[in-house]
């Protein structure tokens, strides 16, 4: 049994569906009931609890009450519940909600002996919206340059994870720095981005298909690791048909290259996720590459 907070959100829906297709039982904790699952799996197959994860008592009650309703023991927590992006609320409220909810999930898991936690960090930790440009490309997990209350909340979550893993060396907490999440219906917009490099420069023209985000979550749940880990998660290509060098020279001239870059590769590095987790994006937006 895997507990998923935020199971009704964009990544949450994809994660619940994918995990169920892979044979996992799911308990979704959210303020809204999960929707949008195909048959199979069915939304009615998901054990759902309505709870406010900014309230520690509700998180503890929800987590500890799962085994009273479901026979299978809880083997992991996927924490996706949060205010999803900058600007959705005032900065101080985003910071409060995201940091408190992450603390509550980590602490409830610790008290209940759940040592397998995967959670949604963010590409914004790399420095989005980049001001004068990224420190270098491809950006990678070594960069910690939050620019907003939202991105600061995600970095604080990563630092909390390090301390929780230190307290219990058998604990695994994996933070996934997701790129901007897209669904198949969003791909019709992609060809138009080539008209203006600045349309998507805010995150270096990267994206993550929600289905590949779900794959990364499952691989993280299954990973035989201990300690706190962070992985950049994006698709292997950019949203643009124009080359990276052309785009960078136009909007961020002089950006250092950490290594030679190819024409359309993601400028969020996924090398670590591929090497450690076995992550391999399956859902490419480009029409010529679609399965």
C-alpha positions in Angstrom: 0.0 0.0 0.0 1.3 3.4 -1.0 -0.1 6.6 0.5 -0.3 9.5 -2.0 -0.9 13.0 -0.8 -2.2 15.3 -3.5 -3.5 12.3 -5.5 -6.1 14.5 -7.2 -3.6 16.9 -8.8 -2.0 16.8 -12.2 1.0 14.6 -11.2 -1.0 12.9 -8.5 -3.6 11.6 -11.0 -0.9 10.2 -13.3 1.0 8.7 -10.3 -2.0 7.0 -8.9 -3.0 5.6 -12.3 0.5 4.4 -13.0 1.1 2.9 -9.6 -2.2 1.0 -9.7 -1.4 -0.3 -13.2 1.9 -1.6 -11.8 0.0 -3.5 -9.1 0.2 -1.2 -6.1 -2.7 -0.4 -3.8 -3.2 3.3 -3.3 -4.6 5.4 -0.5 -5.1 9.0 -1.7 -5.1 11.8 0.8 -6.4 15.1 -0.6 -9.1 17.7 -0.2 -10.8 16.5 -3.4 -11.7 12.9 -4.5 -9.4 11.5 -7.2 -10.9 11.6 -10.7 -9.8 10.8 -14.3 -8.7 7.2 -13.8 -9.3 4.9 -16.7 -10.9 1.4 -16.4 -8.7 -0.4 -15.3 -7.9 1.1 -12.9 -11.0 2.6 -11.5 -11.2 5.6 -9.2 -13.4 3.5 -6.9 -10.4 1.2 -6.3 -8.5 4.1 -4.6 -8.9 4.3 -0.8 -9.6 8.0 -0.3 -9.3 10.2 2.8 -10.2 13.9 2.8 -7.6 15.6 5.0 -5.9 19.0 5.3 -2.2 18.1 5.3 -1.2 21.4 6.8 -2.8 20.0 10.0 -0.4 17.5 11.7 -3.2 15.8 13.6 -5.1 15.2 10.4 -2.0 13.8 8.7 -1.2 11.4 11.6 -4.9 10.3 11.8 -5.0 9.7 8.0 -1.7 7.9 7.8 -2.3 5.7 10.9 -5.9 5.0 9.9 -5.1 3.4 6.6 -4.5 -0.1 8.0 -7.8 0.1 9.7 -9.5 0.2 6.3 -7.0 -1.6 4.1 -5.4 -5.0 4.8 -2.1 -4.4 3.1 0.6 -2.6 5.2 1.8 0.8 4.1 5.2 0.5 2.4 5.7 4.0 1.2 4.5 7.6 1.0 4.4 9.8 -2.1 4.0 13.4 -1.0 2.6 15.5 -3.9 0.2 17.7 -2.0 1.2 21.4 -2.1 0.5 24.7 -3.7 1.8 23.8 -7.1 3.5 26.8 -8.5 4.6 30.4 -7.8 1.8 33.0 -8.0 -1.1 30.7 -7.0 -1.1 32.4 -3.6 0.9 35.2 -1.8 4.5 34.1 -1.3 4.2 33.8 2.5 1.2 31.6 2.2 2.9 29.3 -0.4 5.9 29.0 1.9 3.7 28.2 4.9 1.6 25.6 3.2 4.4 23.9 1.5 6.9 23.8 4.3 4.4 22.8 7.0 2.8 20.1 4.9 6.1 18.6 4.0 7.2 18.6 7.7 3.9 17.0 8.7 4.3 14.2 6.1 8.0 13.5 7.0 7.2 13.6 10.8 4.1 11.4 10.5 6.1 8.9 8.4 8.9 8.9 11.0 6.6 8.3 13.9 4.8 5.5 12.1 8.0 3.8 10.9 7.4 4.4 7.2 11.0 4.7 5.9 10.2 5.1 2.2 9.2 8.6 1.2 9.1 10.2 -2.3 8.1 13.8 -2.6 7.8 16.6 -5.2 10.5 19.2 -5.1 10.8 21.6 -8.0 12.9 22.8 -10.9 12.6 26.3 -9.4 15.3 25.4 -6.9 17.8 25.7 -9.9 17.1 29.5 -10.0 13.9 30.0 -12.0 13.2 32.6 -13.3 17.0 32.9 -13.8 17.3 36.7 -13.8 20.6 37.1 -15.7 20.6 33.5 -16.8 21.5 30.1 -15.3 24.8 29.5 -13.5 25.6 26.9 -16.3 23.8 24.4 -18.5 22.6 21.7 -18.2 21.5 22.8 -14.7 21.9 19.9 -12.2 21.3 18.9 -8.6 24.3 20.8 -7.4 22.5 24.1 -7.9 20.5 25.6 -5.0 19.4 29.1 -6.0 15.8 29.7 -5.0 14.3 33.0 -6.1 10.8 33.0 -4.7 8.9 31.9 -1.6 7.8 28.8 -3.6 11.3 27.7 -4.6 12.6 28.5 -1.1 9.9 26.2 0.4 11.1 23.4 -1.9 14.7 23.9 -0.9 13.7 23.9 2.8 12.0 20.5 2.1 15.2 19.1 0.7 17.1 20.3 3.8 14.5 18.8 6.1 14.8 15.5 4.3 18.5 15.5 4.9 18.0 15.8 8.7 15.2 13.2 8.8 17.5 10.8 7.0 20.3 11.6 9.4 18.0 10.8 12.4 17.3 7.4 11.0 19.9 6.1 8.5 17.5 3.4 7.3 15.1 6.0 6.0 15.0 6.8 2.3 13.6 10.3 1.3 13.8 11.1 -2.4 13.0 14.6 -3.7 12.1 14.9 -7.4 12.8 18.3 -8.9 10.0 18.1 -11.5 10.1 20.3 -14.6 6.9 22.1 -15.8 4.3 19.3 -16.0 2.5 18.8 -19.3 -0.3 16.4 -20.4 -0.9 15.2 -24.0 -3.5 17.9 -24.7 -0.8 20.5 -24.0 1.4 19.4 -26.9 -0.7 21.2 -29.5 0.8 24.5 -28.1 4.4 23.4 -28.5 5.1 24.3 -32.2 4.0 27.9 -31.5 6.8 28.4 -28.9 9.4 28.6 -31.6 8.1 32.0 -32.6 9.5 33.6 -29.5 12.4 32.2 -27.5 11.2 34.2 -24.5 7.9 32.5 -24.3 9.3 29.6 -22.4 12.7 30.9 -21.2 11.5 30.9 -17.6 12.6 27.2 -17.2 15.0 26.9 -20.1 12.4 25.4 -22.4 12.0 22.2 -20.5 9.0 20.1 -19.5 8.0 16.8 -18.0 5.2 14.6 -19.3 2.9 13.7 -16.3 3.2 10.1 -17.3 7.0 10.2 -17.1 6.7 12.0 -13.8 4.7 9.0 -12.6 7.4 6.7 -13.9 10.0 8.6 -11.9 7.9 8.4 -8.8 7.5 4.6 -9.1 11.2 4.1 -9.7 11.9 6.2 -6.6 9.5 4.2 -4.5 11.2 1.0 -5.6 14.8 2.3 -5.4 17.1 0.3 -3.0 18.6 3.4 -1.4 18.9 5.0 2.0 19.4 8.6 2.9 18.1 11.8 1.3 18.5 12.1 -2.4 17.5 14.7 -5.0 17.0 14.1 -8.7 16.2 16.4 -11.6 13.2 15.0 -13.6 12.5 16.3 -17.1 11.9 14.8 -20.5 14.9 14.2 -22.6 14.1 17.0 -25.1 13.1 20.6 -25.0 9.7 22.1 -26.0 11.5 23.8 -28.9 12.6 22.8 -32.4 15.2 25.5 -32.4 18.6 24.5 -31.1 19.7 25.1 -27.5 22.8 27.1 -28.6 20.6 29.4 -30.8 18.2 29.9 -27.9 20.8 30.6 -25.3 22.8 32.9 -27.5 19.6 34.9 -28.1 18.4 35.3 -24.5 21.2 34.3 -22.2 24.4 34.9 -24.2 27.6 33.8 -22.5 26.0 31.0 -20.5 28.7 28.5 -19.5 28.3 25.0 -20.8 29.2 22.4 -18.1 29.7 20.0 -21.0 28.9 20.0 -24.7 25.1 20.2 -25.3 23.1 18.7 -28.1 20.6 20.6 -30.2 17.4 19.9 -28.4 18.3 18.0 -25.2 16.7 19.0 -21.9 18.7 21.8 -20.2 17.7 20.2 -16.9 20.1 17.4 -16.5 18.4 14.0 -16.0 21.7 12.1 -16.0 21.7 11.3 -12.3 18.1 10.0 -12.5 18.9 7.8 -15.4 22.0 6.4 -13.8 20.7 5.9 -10.3 17.0 5.3 -10.7 17.0 3.8 -14.2 14.7 6.6 -15.4 14.1 6.8 -19.1 11.4 9.2 -20.5 8.9 7.4 -22.6 6.5 10.3 -23.8 8.2 12.7 -26.2 6.0 15.5 -27.4 7.6 15.7 -30.9 5.1 14.2 -33.4 7.9 12.3 -35.2 8.9 10.6 -32.0 5.5 9.8 -30.5 4.9 6.1 -29.9 
